[in-house]
Amino acid sequence: MDKLEDIIKNVELLIDNSLQTISKIKNLDELEHIRVSTLGKRGSISILMGLICGFSSNDARKKIGLTLNDAKITISDAINVRKIILEEQILNERLGYEQIDITLPVRNERVGRIHPISQTIDEVIAIFGQMGFILAEGPDIENDENNFKALNFPDKHPARRMFDTFFLPGKRNDSQLLLRTHTSTVQVRTMLIQNPPIRIISPGRVYRRDFDMTHTPMFNQVEGLVIEKTINMSHLKGCLIEFVKTYFEIHSVPVRFRPSFFPFTEPSAEVDIGCLRNNGELKIGLGTDWLEILGCGMVHPEVLSNCNIDPSKYQGFAFGMGIERIAMLKYGIPDLRNFFCSDLRWLKHYGFMPLDIPTILGGLSR
Ligand code: DAH
């Protein structure tokens, strides 16, 4: 038997022994040990490879190389198969002894609750998002231009008294700084930077110098704006009626559009929903009473021009509503001021579970 045959024989022996050992291995550590001692850098295969240089004949070198490569593949395949089998065995054993006792009481709740304002904003976004509205934002600190002037409130116009404004020292772009009194500022900001078609909603904080049972100096609003070539009042009506039904999760809510006045819309309307007041209880969707929930209208041509949009080509509608107000109505929250008290007992009662994210398909508030 010449030297080449000796080597080939050794390789065959190595394969036989390895396959036998591998098939009997019971744990992953042992398997890894075998892998290192046969296929590793200083393992049997590498040592046998080293013998190649003792042969001058190309054929002999080739033969040893090929045989060792085949051996490597065979052993490594066997190791991989064994690994899969062992891992499955380990998993099955774990599944056998790791059981979940579903009769155990649930763990104490450690996470907090979602504030009803955040919940309501999420619901409003989910509804208008479904209708193709995009979220837009603007800053709380604004200037007179965006809060009033561009929205068709001329200087000293009596309509400015609709709001008790917090003015700040200083000016931006020659315009008095203030805390925005409404989210309609985002209409202006959006139209100034975006060409129609526009379809946005913009929730956010607003500020007015007012504090009593039904007013707080800071509260939340959501503004909506749609600008296109052929948008008209019937689109506004359809959109808001759909919103009311979806938001209150009631099939048919009586909705009334009552003529009103806002400097930035013409015509303007306020939207009332039908309700029943009985012994201090309020039921939405029933009865003969009406409750105002939002302001809306067709964007005034002057506002479009102020924002560099040609009113002879484009028109649109806008609406604005108070978040706390619609939250109070839907969730039966009686006092507005509690929204801002940071009373954990109140939040525990009126708050929402963190993972119950409102979606139209999954349910808004269930
Ligand atoms: N900005 C108004 C307010 O704060 C609400 C409003 C009314 C917004 C009519 C609108 C609208 O966009 O068209 O009272």
Residues whose N, C-alpha, C, O or C-beta is under 5 A from the ligand:
A	BS01	DAH	T181 H182 S184 G224 F262 T265 G295 C296 G297 A318 F319 G320
